[in-house]
Amino acid sequence: MIVLIIATAVLVLYWVFEYIRHQKDVREIPIRIHVNGTRGKSSVSRLIAAGLRGGGIPTVAKITGTLPRFIMPNGEEAAIVRLAGANILEQKYMFRYAAEMKPKAFVIECMAVNPVYQWITEKHFVKATHSVITNSRLDHTDLMGPTVESVTKCLCNTIPKNGYCFTAEEKMYYIMEDVAKKRNCEMHKIRPTDITPEEMSKFSYIEHAENAQLALAVCMSIGVSRQDALEGMWKAHPDPGALKKYTVREKGKEITFYNVFAANDPDSSSFIWNMIVKNLPADASKFLIINSRSDRYYRSQQLVDVFVNQNYDYMILTGEIPEKVESYALHHGVKKDKLITLGEPLPERIYEVIAERTKREAHVVGVGNIAGQRKYGASIVAHFRHKANNNK
């Protein structure tokens, strides 16, 4: 019994020491920017960090998105190795690592989905001076509730006390504003129309105007000029899941693949699909790839629901549970002759299936999950990128 009491006391003292040490690490970084939201967190985090660097502010960033990364003050990136899966304690260790570099700003992407963990992360780990909520869409309904309103209330857990919050959200803004008032937090709703098409054209990939404008607003509030921030953003490395397209010209056919895996909530995926296909030639073939994960079946269901009535020629099912998604798709109105169930073959097989069904021109949009146990979505992207690069 005495040994148990001593062990418990030692453990308590250790955690008290760790908590005090972490609070010291937090205080040593004067600007702490916590980025949350349904879609675009990784892109916005990268853009803010790049914009601050463009303004001469020593900045580090921690990205949770497609591939976990720590971004150094010079823009170089280091992989974050997880031996036992994602855990919010990771944020504590990232602060310790960041504090050693003595930056002025730390941009950190929220890695929690569970609303309790979001609150703990902000309250005890980050203590943000600036918060960003990119948008609020229906996603992670198993943890955040069945409505957009419930999702928004969860996201509001990262709105700080006595700080600043920036968002591009329109419909759910009233909920955020109400929470911010209670916390004496200054709210800023940005307009993507404040950034010009010419400025957007200078990105090396397809970036969303609202992401760029959010990052600009944050950087300018900290004292970076608009031009310096933009110059920094244009030079930044995009997230591996950023919206890019790869065109393969082979045997008289042109096949363009669009990596939309990062926009894995149904509303964002549908929006980008419509943006891509609205100006395509009438005779162009349109393929939709839905990549599934066994632990995210609900997401595949949502994607099938939102795409069931879209104008595609074929829906290709890949990933870990294609037969299960196929059954759901057939039951909910997808025609059998439009379904192609492949699972996880070599990515070359996916390309062959598409090429066989393409007369002259095809456009292929990949949605769903880029990761999973074998990161199969990422291998699809890598294959199309490799084929496209070989065409140059």
N, C-alpha and C positions, 0 to 999 in steps of 0.2 A: 504493500500500500504506500509506504514512504517513497519507494522508487517511482511509483506512478505519479505521486504528488510532485516530486522533484522534476520528473520528465515533463509534466504539464507546465510547471512554472518556467522551466527553461524554454519551452516552446512558446509560451506567451511572451516572455521577455524578448525572444528572438523576433517575433512578429512586431512587437512594439518598436524594437530597434530598426527593423526593416521599414516600418511605416515612417518613422522620423527621418530615416535616411532618404526615402523617396520624396518626402515633402521638401527636403533640402535640394534634391535634384530638380524638382519642379520650380522652386523659387529662383534657381540659377538661370532659368530660361525665361526672359521677360515676356516674350510673345509666344502664346500657345494657341494654335488654331486647330480646333476639333471639327473634322469634316464628316457629316452624316448625310443620310438621304437614301432613297430607293435606288436611283440610278445615277451614275456619273461621279461617285465619290473618288475613285482612283484617279480619274482624269483631272478633276478639279484640284485634288491634293497636289498632283504633279504640276499643274499650271500655277497654282499659288506659290509653291516653292520656287519654281523657275522665275516667276515674276519678281519675287523678293530678291532672288540672287541677281536678277537684272538690275535691280535698284541698289545693289551693293550691300544688302543686308545678309550677314552670315546666317544661312538657313539649312536645316536638315529636315528630312521628311521620312515618314514611315508609311508605306503603302501596303494595304491588305489585299487588294484586288486580285487580278488574274494570277499573278505570281507575287508572293510577299517580298517586298524589297525595302532596304534602307538606303536613302539617298543622301550622299555626303554634301558638305558645303560647296564642293567644286562640281557637283552634278553627277559624279560617279556613283554607281549603284552596287550594293552588296546584297546577295541573296540572304533571306532569313530562313534558317533551317529549323524545321519543327520536328522534333523526335517523337512527340506524342500528340500531334494534332493541335489545332488552334485553341488558345486559352487566353482570357483577358489579362492574366498575369504577365503575358508577353509585353503589354504596354509599359509595365513597371521596369522591365529590363531594358526596353528601348529608351526610356527616359534616362536610365543610368548610363547607357552607351552614348546617348546624345549629349548629356551634360559634360562628359569628358572632352567633347569637342568645343565647348564653350560657345555655342551659337547664340545669336540674338533671337532667332525664331525657330520654332518646331512646328511643322505641319503634320498632324497625325490623323490618319483615317480611322473612323470608328469601326472596330471589328466585331462588336456585339450586335446580336439580333434580338435576343431576349430583352424585354424592356427593363427588367431588374438589373441585368448586367450592363445595359446602357447607362442606367443611373449610377451604378457603382463606378463604372469607368470614368464618367465625367466628375462625379463628386469626389472620388478618392484618388484617381490616377492622373487625370489630365488637368482639371481645374482651369478650363480654357479662358483665355482673355477674348478670343474671337471664336464664334461658332458658325458653321455653314450647314444648312440643310438644303441639299441640292433640289430636291423635289419630294413629293409623297405620292406613291403609286401603290396599287394593291399587290402586295408581295409578302412572302413569309407569313401567310395568314394563319399557319399553325401556331405561331408564337406571338404575332402582333395583332391578332384579331381579324374578324371577317370583313371589316369595312375600311374604306380609305380614312375615315375619321379616326378609327382605332389605331391604324398604322401611324397616322400623323401624331397622335398623342404619345405613342411610343418614341418616335423620333425626337419629340420635344424634350426628352430626358437629357439631351446634350446641350440644351440652351443654358448658358451659364448665368450665374448671378452677377450683376453689376458689370456686364460685358457688352459685346456686340454680336449680333446674329444677322447673317445674310442668307437670302433664299431667292430662288427663281420660281417658287411655287405660287400659283395663282389661286386655285380653288380652295385649298386648305389653309391659306395664309391667315385667315381670321383666328384659327385655333392657335397657330404659332404666336401671333400677335398678343393674344390673351395671356398665354403662358409667359411670354417675354415681359409683359407689364408687371406681372406678379413677381418677377425676379429682377426687376429694375434693369432689364437688358434692352439695349437700343436695337430695334429691328430695322432692317434695310431690305426692301423688295426690289430686285434689280429687273431691268428690261433688256432682253437680248437684242432689241432694236438699237441699243446704244453702241453696238459694235458694227462696223461696216462690212459689207461683203468683200471689199478689197482687203481689209485686215484679216478676215477669215481665210481668204485664199492663200495666205502666206504660211499656213500650217502645212506640214508635210504629209498629213493624214486628214481624214474627214472628222473634224471636230464640231461639236454642237455650239452654236452661238451663245446659248445660255450658260454653258460651262465656262467659256472664255470670259463672258461678262461678269460672272460671279467672281472668278479669280481676279479680274481687273479691279472690281469694287473693293475686294479685301485688300489687295496690294496698295491701292490708292488711299484707303483709309489709314494705312500704316505709314504713309508718307512717300511712297514710290510714285514717280511720275508715270502717266499713262504710257508714254512712248518707251520708257525704260522697261516697264513691266511687259509690254508687248514684245519687245526685242528679246527679252529673256524667255518668254513663252514660245516664241517661234523656234528657238534653238533647243527646246526641251525634248527629251526622249519621250515618245508616247507610251502609254500603258500597253503591254502585249495584247490586251483585249480591245484596244482602240479600233474604231470603225475604219478598216482599210479594205481596199479592193485589189485583187490580183487577177490580171488578164492573161490567159493562155491562148496563144494562136498556134493551132496545130492541125494539119491535114485539111486545110480549107475551112476550119471552124474556129470561132472565137468564143471562149468560155470565160466569163468573169465571175469570180467568187468574192463575196462580201462577208467579212468577219463581223457578225453582229452578236457573237456569243456573249459579250460583256453586258449587253442590254437584255438580261435574261428575264425581266418581268414582262408580262404580256402586253401591257399598254405601250411600253417603249419599243418592244420588238415589232409590234404592229405599225407604230408610227414610222419607224425606219424602213420597214418593208414598203409601205405606201410611198415614202419619199424616193425609194430606189426605183420602183416599177412604174411610177406614174408617167414617165416620159420615154419609156422603152418602145422600140419599134413593134408594130402589131404582130410581126412574125417571129419575134424573139421568144425562145422557150424560157419558162420561169420555174425554177426548182427551189423548194424549201427543204432545208435539212433541219430536223429537230433532233438534237443530241441529248440523250437522257442519262440521268444518274439514278441509281437504285434508292438513294436516300432523299431524292428530290422528285418523287413521282408526281406530287401535287403540281409542281412547276410544269411538267410535261402536259398534264391535264389542262392547265390554264392556257398553255400555248396552243394546244389543239382547239380549245374552245374559241380562241380569238382568231385563229386562222381558218377555221372550218369553211367559212364562206368567202375567203379571199380568192383572188384570181391567180391561181398557180396551176401549172401543168402537172407537177408531181410533188408529193410530199415524201421525202426520204427519211426513214427512221433509223438512227444510229445510236450507239451508246450501250449502256448496261442492261436496259430493260425494254428493248424494241418491241417484243411480242406483246408485252403488257400495254404499251402505248398504242400499238396497232389495234388491239381489242377495244380500247377506249375510243380511238378515233373512228372505227367502224360503227360502234354503238352510237356515236354522237354525230353521224352524218357525213363523214369523209367517205367518198366513193372508193371502192376497192381497186378500181383500175387506175386510180391516182396515187395509190400507196405503194411504196417500195421499202420493204423492211430488210435492212442489211446487218444491223448489230455493229460489230467492231471488226470488220475485215481490214486488210491492208488498205490504207487510204487510196492507193492507186485504183482499187476496185471501185470505189465511189466515183472517181473521175471517169473510169471506163463506162460505168452505168449511165452517167450524164452524157458523155460523148456519143454513146450509142443512140440516145434519144434526141440528139441535137441535129437539126438540119443545117443551120448556118451560124446562128448566134444564140447563146444561152447565158442566163444570169442566175447565179446560185447564191442563195442567202442562208447562212448558217446561224441558227438561233438555239437557245437552250443553255446547256452547261458546257463550258470549255474545259472544265477539270473533271473530277471523278477519280476513281482509284487508279486508272491508267492514263488519265489526262487525254482521253481520246479526241475531244474537241480540239485541243491544241495540236494534235498530230494531223488533223484534217487541214487546219490553217497552215501548218508547216509544209504540207505536201503541195498545196496550191501555190504558196509563196515560192517554193523551190522550182516548180514548173514554170511559173511566171518569170523568175529570174533567169532561167535557162533560155528564155525567148529573147533576152536582151542582147 
